[in-house]
């Protein structure tokens, strides 16, 4: 891996093990020359960009060369107002009210490693990593605006991390109206667009469709990355599937409002861009000030969607998630929410913990209702003081009682919210996001604390730290249950109000950095009504997320499958809940609920004390099995075998393969039984074709080639909502372990 620079040809070649990304300077403009399969550096890379003189409706950006127009040139960071009529990467307003800047190359730097981003989560490196970074300095001579484009290439990944930093080196203020993190100009339009859409309890559903002329977008204006659209999009060649074909992935390491767009122009060029949502955003840069965009992680795969996903999985699991829990096996937990909701006391919690211990569960998590006067969802958010009516002896006593059963103790918070009916609101009504004189829109009877304020963040740090220090708490579920309205801050001047949403996210990140540093042994899990903020930004601080409030096993097949397009299995919380399911009313077998939940960070969310003896036996087996397989589930390479989004969606299958390809787990799920069903086989993936494998339940070993080409016979299920999973081990491994 290396970043090569040819000064004579104005070329920058970013090369990894399997990928190349080429930038060429064209009359001072950084142009996008190539992104795809690895190219030889010694090959002639010149001529990748072709310029042709067009009609009078195509402005000439360079008078001495009329073939060069910004409206047709493939650019690395396109600008508004100087001849490019396509979607720009940035837009500024100068002090005189004009909005024209022209960025041109000024200098560059190439160095080992990767610098952190100020105040923002980002990929990081560790000693021994093969990583290089290119910084391109672009400058506008009129305004003094300097823009630094940063590219980091990872030698062992087909991935590039991109971000942008703005510097006002002029004498007058500059207002950023738009500041995206990355754009790529493709030289054709032969692609499908893929995004992950959804809603609350129906997150990250896969949608794929051909690109057409004009614009296609996936975005959030909700103040968070949202249930509705995830901050990820991909372009795929039409023939691309799970195992072959080209894929270009764009993932934003950010937790606020975002935009991702693809625009096909008159010449069938495609511009893809991703970054902070530009609607209702601006940022005032006074002389000497700077602004940093979030990081976009771009992944290329010539091995289909699966190849792209496995790159994101390993990159995010090992170079985005941090802390001591990054590489540790995650504990099996029970959460009391669907068991008790707000109606509990210490004895009830202890009774669930006693049963959990008997079943082999390792962690008890106390959910909403333990603080203030929280007997329903209308009160007390912000008052992080133990409710002594429910817990007369406090959290310390309850945690001790849980610990005495051999379980760790965890706790739910919703720190970013405030209830109008709370002591905190009565004392500080200006601490929420609001616009003076306007109605304060409530959702779930709650408002949102203004995380852009230092005093609010200090209060939260102190109050949460006091709780977390008061008892042996080893796990925190951090929830956030509404989106932003009336986005304004009582502490900001009029010319800074449109910065509030982004400053909120920066403030949230600052608080999380302080808390995770103060309590490094606590395993933090992110939640936002389930998966409403399942994004790379949160994973930087919390290595796992509650995947969805929908715990129905059938619905979870689509949710977990869609989530796996980008996010590692180790980041997905997945629980067994009671039936009829509380979200859809469906009744599914306990075995199937367990088989679905075991393809994530496994746990339970129900009243264990209500189990029959037969159900207890099933759960003991599930818990014991997961303890044996969780390392492979949480760290193995993930292969999708059958999609619930294709055909009738009646079958789903996936598998986990160890890094040495000597061990695997295969999971198969069938939603509805078929009468007189045909016999089917399931082809496996990721194995070594030269090895012999023992498949659990089969008498004779089978070659890896046969398992991947001919597959295994699927059982005939005679009931709805059925599942089965198999252990697969290479023979030399099988007989010695």
N, C-alpha and C positions, 0 to 999 in steps of 0.2 A: 504494500500500500504506500502511496505517496501522493503529494500534490506537486505537479510539475508546472513550471512556468516557462513559456517561450516569449521572451521580451520582443524578439524580432517579429513574431507573428501575432503578438498580443493575445496569446492563448493561456488559459489556466485549465489543467486537466486534473480533476479530482478522481482518483482511482482507488477502488477497494478490491477485495478478492474476486468479486463477481460483477462489479458495476463500474461504469464510468460516467462522469458528469463533466461537461466541457463548457467553459465560458470563453467568449472571444470579445475583445474590445474592437468595436466598429466606430471609428471616428470619435473615440472617447466614451461611447455608450457601451456599458456591459451587456452583451447580447448572449442569449441562450443558444448554444450550438448543438448540444446533444445530452441526452440522459437515457441510459439503457444498459445493455450487456457490456461487459468489460471490453475496452479497446486497448490495443497495444500502444504504448507511448511512443515507441520508435516508428510506428506507422504515421503516415502523413495525415494530421488532423486538420490541416488547413483546407478551407473550401467547404466546411460543413454548413456555413451560412452563405446563402446566395441572395443578392439584392438585384432587383429588376425595376427599371423605371416604369411607373404606372401612369394613369390618367391625371388630369388636372385636379380631380377631387382627392388625390392623395398628396398631401403637402410634402414639400421637399425640405427635410430638416438640415441638409448640408448643401449649401448653394453650389459648391464646387463638384459635387457628386449627386446628380439628380436621381440616381438609383436608390439612394438611402432615404427612407422615410420612417419615422417612428410609428406610423400607422401600419406598417408591414414588417418592420424589423422585430424578430423574436427577442424579447428583452428579459433581463434578470429582475429589474425593478422599475416597471414602467411608470411614467409620470403624466400628469394632466396638463393640458393647455398648450403644448408645443407641437401638436400635430398627430398625436395618438388619440383616436376616438374610442378606443376600447376601454375596458374597465381598468382604472389605474391602481397601482399598489399603494399610492399615498396621495394626499392632497393637503396643501397648506394655504393659509391666508396670511399675507404680509400686513405690516402696519398700515400701508397705504390702501388697503382693501383689495389689492390685486391677489391673484391666486396662481401666478405663473412662476415656476422655478424650472431650472434645467440642470439636472445633476450629470456631471461628467467625472470620469475617472481621474483621481489625483495621485493615489499611491496604493500600495498593498503591502501586506505582511503575511508570511507563511511561517508557522511555528508548530512545535510539538505540543500535544495536549489540547485541552479545551477549557477556556475560562468560564467561571460561573456567571450567571446573569444576575445583576443587582436587583434584589427584592423579588425575584421570580424563580419558580421551580424550573429545572432543566435537567437534561441528561448530564451525567458526570463520568469521570474516568477514574480508574484505579491504576496503581503501579503495574507496569508491564503491558498496559493496553497500547495497541497500535493505532494511535489517533493523531491526526493533524488538523490544523485549522487554517483557513484562509480568511483574511479580512480585506475587503475592498473599500477604500475611502472614495466616496463620491462627494462632489462639492458644487454648490450653486454660487457662482461668482457675484451675482447681484445681491442676494440676501445674506450671504455668509452661512447659509445652512450647509452642514456637513452630515452626510449619512454614511454609516459604516455597515456594509453587508457582511455578515459572518456566516461562514460555511465550515462545519466540522464533519470530516469523513472518518468512518470507523473501518479499520482494515479488515476485520472479520465479519462485518455486517454490510449488506447492501443498503446502507442508510446514510442520509445526510441530515444533520441538524442545522437549521437555518434560523437566524434572527436578525434584527435590524436595530441600530442605535442612532438616534438623532442628536446632533449637537448644534446649538445656536451660537455660532462664532461671529455673528453680525452685531450691529449696534442697536437694532430694533427688535421688539418682540416678534415672534413667529407663532402662529396658532396652527397646530396640526388638526386637520379635519378628518383625516383618514391615515392610518399607519398599520398596514398589514405586515405579516411576518414573512411571507414567501409568495412568489408567483413563479409559474413555469409556463412558457409558451411552446406548445407542441406544434409541429409543422403539418399536422393533418387532423381530421375530425373523426377518424374511424375508431371510436371508443364507445363503450358503455359507461354509464355513470352509476356508481354504487354509493348508497348512503345508509345510515342506520337511523330510522325514524321511530316514532312511537308515542306513548302517552304514559301517564301514571298507571302502574301495574301492567304495562304492555310495552316495555322499553326495548330499544335496539332491535327492531324488526328490519330485516334486510329488504331493501328495494333496489332493483337493478333495471335500468332502461337505457336505450340508445340516446346518445347526445343528438340534439338538433340545433339548428341555427338560433342564435340569440342566447339568452342566459338560462342557466340552471343553477339552483342554489340550495344549500342546507344552512340554516342559521338559527340563532336564538337571540331574542330581544328581551329575555326574561330576567337578566341579571345573573343567570347561572347557565352552565352548559346545557342543562334541561333534560327532561324526559322526552321531549318532542323531537329533538335532533341532537345527535352526538357530534362532538367536534372532530369528525373524521369523514373523509370522502376518498374515493378511489376511482381511477380511470382504468378500464380493462378493455383489451381487445375483444371483439365479439365472440371469438372462438375460445376465449379463456375460460377454464373451469377450475376446479379445486387443485388439479395436479399439473396443468400445463397452460402456457400462454402468459403474456405480459400483463403485469399489474403495476400501477403507480399509486402508492398510498400517500395520503396527506393527513397527518394527525397533529392537532394543536395542543400544546402543553399549557392549558389554561382552563380556568373554572368559571369564567364569566361569560357574558354575551359574546358571540362569535359570528363570523360569516365565512362560508366556503362557497366559492362560485366557479363555474365553468362557463366560458363564453366562446361560442363558435362564430367566427367573423365571415365576411364576404368571400374570403379566399380559403375557407375551410381550415383555418388555423384555430387552435383551441388554447385559450388562456385559462389556467387554473390558479386561483388565489385563495389564501386562507389567512385569517388573523382576527384581531379584535373587531367586534361589530362596529361599523362606522356610523350607523344610525344613532343619533342622539349622543355622539361622542365628539369631543374636541379636547385639546390639551394645549395650554399656553406655555410656550417656551420663552422665557426671558433670556436676554443675553447671558451666556455662560452656563445655561441650564441644558440638561439632556433628558432624553426619553428612551426607554428600552421597551421594545416589543416582546411579547411572549415568543417562545421557541416553537417552530414547526418541525416535526420529524417526518422526513420524506423517505419512503422505503420503496425500492424496486424489486420485483420478482419476475423471473422468467419461468418459474415453476408454479404458476397459478396462484389462486387465492391462498391455498395452504402454505405455500412458500412465503408469501408476504406476512401472513399471520404469525408463523413461527419466528420470523425475524422480529416483529413487534413484541411477541411474547418474551423472548429471551432478552431483548434490549430493555424492555420496561421492567422485567422482573429483576434484572441484575444491574442496570445502570440508570434506573429512575427511582424505583423503590429503594429506601435506605433503612438504616438502623439495624439493631440486633435481630429483629424479627424477619428481616428480608430473606434469610436463608434457613430460618428455623421452621420445623413442622408446626403448623397452626393447630391449636387445641380444638377438640370437639366440645361444643358448648350447648347449653340449653338456655333459651331466652324466655322469660315469663310473659311476654306481651300478649300473645294470643291465648295464653293459659288464664290470665287474670285481668288483663287490661289494667284499670286503675284500682281495682278492688283486691287489695292484698294487705297482709300484715306480716310481721317477722316470722310467725309460726307457719304461715302458709308457704312462705319462701323457703324456710328450712325444710319443710316436708318435701317440696319438689327437689331440693338439693340432696336430701337423704336418698330419694329414689334414684336421682341422677348418679350418685356415687355407686349404688348397687348395680347400675347398668354399665358402668365404666366410663361415663362422661367426665370431662376434665375441668370444665369452666361453667360457672353460673353467671348469667348476665341479668341484672335487675334493670328493667326498662322503665318507661315513663311512669311518673306518679309518686316518686319518693321524696319530693321537695315541696317547699312552700305549703299551699293549701290545694294541692293538685289532685282533686278527685274527679276531674274531667278535663277536657282540653280547652277550657275557657279562661284559665287563670294561672298565675304564678311563674310563667316563664321569665327568667331574669333573677328570680329569688332563689339562689342556689344554696338553700339552707334546709337541712333535713326536716321532714314532717314528723314531729315527735308523736303525733296521734297514731300514725301507722307504725312508726319505728321508735318506740319510746326510749330505747337505749342507743339509738343512733346507728350510723353505718358501721362503726367499728365493731359493735356487738354483732350485727348481722353478718359482716364479713368474717368474723371469728367463727360464728356458727357454721357458715358455709365452708370455711377452711378446715374445720374439724372433721368434715365429711371427706376431706381429701381433694376438694375442688378449689380452683382459683375463683376469685370474685371480680366481676366486671360491672360497669355502670353506664347508663344512658344519660346523655346530655343533649340539649338543644341550645347551645350557647349564643347563637347569632340572633335569637328571637327574644321578643319582649311581649308580655301580655298587658293590654291596657288595665286589666284587673291584676295589678302586682304592686308591691311596695316600691320596686325599682322605677316603674313608670310614674307612680305618684310623686316620686322624688325627682325624677329626671325626664319629664315628658318631651324634652327636646333631644333626647338621645336616639330617637328612632329616625329612620329615613322619612322625611316629610318635606312638604312645601308650605311655608307659613301662609295661613289664611285659607288653605285648601283642605278638603276632606281627607282623612287618613284611611285609606282602603284597608280593611282587615281581610285576612284569609285564615281560616281555622281559628278565628278569634285572636289573632296575633299580628303584631307588627314586627318590623325588622330593625335591629339595632344598627346604628350607623358605624360600621367598622372602619370608615375612613378617619374616625376620631381617635386620637391617642388616649383620651381619658376613658373612652368606652373600652378600648382594648386593655388598658391597664386594670380597669375594674374586673373584666373577665379573667384576665390572667391571675389576679389576686384571689378572686372568689373561687375559681376552678382549682387553683393550686391548693387552697385551703381544704377543699373537699378531697382532692386526690392525695393529700398528705395525711388525712384524718383516719385512713383505713388502708389495709393491704389490698389496693385495687390494682389489678394486673391487666385490665382491658377497659377501653372506653369506646362506646358507640356514639359517634358525633353526628347528630341528625340536623336537618334543615328542611322545614316543611312548608315553604311557600316561596313564590317568586316576587320580584321587586315591583312596587308601584310607587308613584310620587317620589321619584328618585331625586332627592335633594338633601343637602346637609346644612344644618343651622350654623356650622362653623366655617363654611366656605363663602368666599366673595361671589358676587354675581358672575364675574368672568371665569369662575372656576367650577360652576355648578355642573357643567357637562363632563367634568372629570370624575364625578362622584362614584359612578358605577365601577369604573376601573380602580379608583382609590379604595373602594370597598374591598375588592379582591386583593389588592396589595396589602391592605390592613389585615385581612383574614390570613394571608400567607405569613405575615409577620407574627401574628399571634400563634399560629400553628408552629412556626419555627421555635418560638420561645417555649411553648409548652412541651413539645417533643424533646427539646434539649433539656428542659427541667426534669422531665420524667421519661428518660430513655428506655426504661424497662417495661413501660406500658405498651401493649399492643393497641393501637388506635385503628378503628374501623370507621370509614366515612359512610354516611347515609343521607339521602335527601328524598324522603318519601320512597325509599328504596333506591332506584338508580337514577334519580334526577340530577345527580352531579357525579356520575361515573365518568371521570375524565383523567387524563395523565397528570394534570396539575395537582389534584388531590392525592394521587398515588405517591407523589414525592414525599408527602408528609404522613400518609396513612397507607400502609401496604395492602389494604384490602377494603372492599366496599360491599355494602349490603346490596345485592344485585337487583332486587325488586321486592316491593311489598306483596307481590303476587307469589304465593307459596304453592299454588296448585301445580302438581307434577307435570301435567300435560302442557300448561302454559309455559312452565319453566323450560321445556325443551326448546322452544323458539327463543326465549329470552337469553338462555345461556349459550345457545348456538350462535345467535347474533352477536352477543358480547364477545365471543371468542374470535371474531373477525380481527379485533385489535388487541384485546386485553388478555393477559395471562390468566390461566385457571387459578393460580395462587391468589389472585385479587378478588375472586368471586365468592361472596358469602352465599351459602345454599342450605336451607333448613327443611326438615320434615315437620309438617304442621298437621293439625287435626282435620278430620273429615266429619261431615261435609265441609269442604274448603270454605274459609271465611270470605274469600273474594269471589268465587264463581259457583260455590255450592256443589262442586263435583265430589264424588266419592271414589277414591282410587285406593288400591291395595297399599298397605304399609310397606311391603317389599318394594313396590315400584317407587313410592315416594323416597325411600332410602336410596335406591339405585340412581335416581336423578340427583339427589342432594349430594351423594358421594362424589359426583363429578364437579366438585368445588370445595370450598372450606366448609366442612360438614358440621351440622348441628341440628337441634330440635327447637321447635317453638310451639309448645303445647303443654298440657298439664300431665306430666309423667305419672302422677298418682292415680290417674284414671285408667291406666293400662290394665288389660286383663293379663293373666299369666302367660297366655299364648303370645300376646303382643310384647310383653317383656322379653320373652325368649328371642323374638325376631330382632328387637332392638339391641339386645346383648350381642347377637351375632353381627349386626350391622356395625356396631361400635368396634368390636374386635377386628372385623374385616378392614374397616377404614384405618385403624391403627397400623395394620400391615401394609396397606397400599398407599397411604397419604403422601409419602415422599414422592412416589412416582406420579400421583395425580397432580401434586403441587409443583413439581419440577420437571416432569417429563415433557417430551415433544408431543404436541397435540395434533391429531389428524382427524378431520371431519370425514365421515364415511357416507352418511346419508342425511339429506337435509329435510327438516320439517317444512321448509319453504317451497319445496319442489313437489310437483305432482299433486297428489291428494294430501300430502303432509302426514300420511298415516304411519310412516316409519322414520326413525331417527337413529343414527349410530355414529359413534366416535370412538377414538382410542388414544391411549397414552403409551409412549414408547420411551424407554430409557436412552440415555445419551449413547451408550455402547451398543444399542439395538439388541440386547440380549433378554430384555424383559418387556412385557407389554400388558396392558389391560384393555379389553374390548367391551364396550357397552352397547346394547341394542334395546330399542324401545318400540313398542307397537301400540298405537292409540286404540283402534277398534279391531275386534276380531272379525275374520272373514269366514263365511261358510264354505266348506270344501276348498280351502285355500290352496293355491299352488305352492310347490316346494321352491324354496329360495335359498340362494347362497349369498354370503357377505364377503367381499374381497377386502383383505386387510392392507395396511400401508405401513411404510417406515421400517420394515424388518430387513434383516440381512438375507438376501436370496440364497447365499451360500450356506447358511446355518440350518440345522434341524431344530424344530421347536416342539415342545410338548404343550398342547392346548388342554387346559383343565376340562375334564369330562370326556376326552377322547382317548381311546386306547393306544393308538399308535402315534409316534411322532410324525410331523409333516414338515417338509422343507419350506423355508421362507419364500422361495419362488412360488410354490404351489399355493401357500396361504395368501399371497398377494395377487396371484393371477386367477386361481380357481376359487379361493375363499373357503369359508367354513359353512356347513349346513346350518340354516336357521331353524329354531324350533317352531312347531305348529302350536300357536297359542289358541286356547279355546275360551278365552275371556277377554274382555276389554281391559285396556290400561295395563298391559303386561310388559315385563322387561326381563332381561337376562344379561349377565356379564361373565367374562371368562378371564382367567389369568393365562398368560402365554409366556413360556420361558424357554430359552435356548437350552439344548440338551446338556452341554458342558456346564452351564450355569445351573440347570435344574437339579442335577444330581449332586452338586456340591453346596447347595444352599437349603 
